[in-house]
Amino acid sequence: MMAAAMLTSGATAFAVATLGPDASDLPVHQVLEAVTPQVTELAPLSAADLLPFTLYRTESVRSGDSVDSLLARLGVADSAAAAFMRRDATVRQQILARAGRTVNAETDDSNRLTKLTVRYVDDNSGNFKRLVITPTPRQPANADSPPASRPPPWSRPSGSVAATSPARCSPPWTRRACPTA
């Protein structure tokens, strides 16, 4: 019974498949039709109409990386951030010293760096650490304060980098090393 059903279904499949004409023998019809686009007036966009956005990128540090090559791979176009990272010994030591460390960059819609995070394992303790670099907020210019007295972008108010408790890692606008939660 089973053999008869298989034989019948095989013969039916063969008969159906061979009954149709060859696909290369079928006629081909080409249809050309003129299309008139309907143009609508678009109002020009102003800068106020565009919403700001944040771009997130991740890269691994490569051996022989410089600050500029790493930031270029991350798509960062921020000369103030690059200058800060070149000047700061702790940043260079923790980011560029070891290949393979993961670097996360957040940039604004102009590709200026808003936050750079590096996660790594501390050699001494074996614990994961995180180094976060963020810009200092710009203070408005006063008639009383000359431009030299205002803090430059990417400065760090505390002047030091230290491993701290997670509760002390929450204030924004500093560069610090924090244990990951």
N, C-alpha and C positions, 0 to 999 in steps of 0.2 A: 504494500500500500504506500509506504513511504517512498519507495523507489519510483513508483508510478507518478506520484505528486512531483517529485524532483525532475523527472524526465519531462513531464508536461510543462512545468514552469520554465525549464531550460529551453524547450522547443518554442514556447510562446515568446520568450525574450529574444531568441534568435530571429523569429519570424517578424516581430515588430521592428527590430533594429535594422533589418535588411530591406524592409518594405519602403522606407522613405528614400527620396532622391538624394544624391550626393550633394553636400553643401556647396561644393565648388560649381555645381551646375545651376544653382538657383540664380535668378536674375537680381541684379543690384540696381536700385533706383536711388538717384541722388536728388535731394530736394533743396533748392535754393530759394530763400525767401528774404526779401528786404525788410529790415527791422529799423524802425525809427525810434531812437531812444527819447524818452520823455525827460528832459532836463528840468530839474527844479532848482530854484535859487536857494543856495545854502547861505545862511548868515555867517559872516566871518567870525571866527573864534577869537576871543580876546584872552589875555593871560588869566583873567579872573575866571573864565569858563573852564579852564583846565584844572583838574584836581591834582594835588600833589600825591606822589606815591613813593613807596619804598621798594627798592630792589634788594634781593637777598642772593648772595653768591657764596660758594664754598670752594676752597682750593686746599691742596696739600702743599706744604713747604717742600721745595726741592733742594738738593744739595747745590751749593753755589748760588742760591737765590740772593738777590739784593732787595732792598726795600722797594725800589722802583719796579723791578721785574715782578715781584709778588703783587704789588698794587695794580700793575698793568694786566696781569692775568685775572685779577678780581674785577677788572673794569672800573677801577677807581681813578678819577681824574681830580685829585685834590692836592695841590702843591703844599699847602700848609700842613696837612696830615703827613705827607711824605717827609717834609723837613723835620717835623717833630719826631717821627720814627727814626730818621737817620741820626738825630742828635741824642736821643735817649738810649743809654747803654743797656738798661734793663729790657727795653722793648727789643732791641737787636739781639740780646742774649737769649731771651725766652722765645722769640719768634723764629729768628733765622739760624740759631745755633744748631738745631736738630732737624734733619729732613724727616718728612712724614707727619709732622704736626698739622692738625686740621685748623684752618683759619676761616672764620665766617665773617663776611663783610656785609654791612647794611649801608646802602647809599640812597641819596635822594634822587629826584628825577633829573638832576644835573650831574649825576655821578660823583657828588661830593660825599665823602665818608661821614656817616653819622654814628657808626659803631663798628668796632673791629673786635672780635672775640677769638682767643686762642685757647684750646683745651689741651692739656698735656699731663703726663704723669711726672710727679716730682721724684727725682732720683734718690733723694735722701729718705723720704718717708714712704714712697710707693703710693701715695694718695693722688687722686686727680686734682689738678689745679686749673684755674681759669684766669686768663689775663684779659681784661676788658679795657679798651681804649675808646673814649668818647670825647667830643669837643667840649670846651668850657663854654658856657653861654656868653654871648657877646653883650657887653654893657653898652647902653646908649651913650653917645658922646655928649659930654657936658662942655659948656663954655669954660668952666673952671678947671677941667682936667685936660691936660695935653694928651695927645694920642699915645705918647710913650708910657704914660702911667696906667693906661688900660691894659688888662691882661691880654696877651696874644691868644689867638685860637690854638687849641690843643695843648694849652698849658695845664699843669696839674696843681690845684690849689694846695694840697697837703705837702707836696714836694718829696714824697717818698712812696715806695711800693712795698707793701707788706702783706703776708698771708693773714687774712682776717676771718672772723666768724661770719657766717652767712648773714646775720642781722646787720653787720656793719657794711655789707656789700651793697646795700640797697640805695644809698644816696646817689643820685645821678651826677653826671658831669665830672667824673674823676677817672683816673687811670689807676687800676688796682689789681692785685692778684687775689682771687677769691677761691676758696674750695668749692667745688661743685656740689650741689645738693643731690 
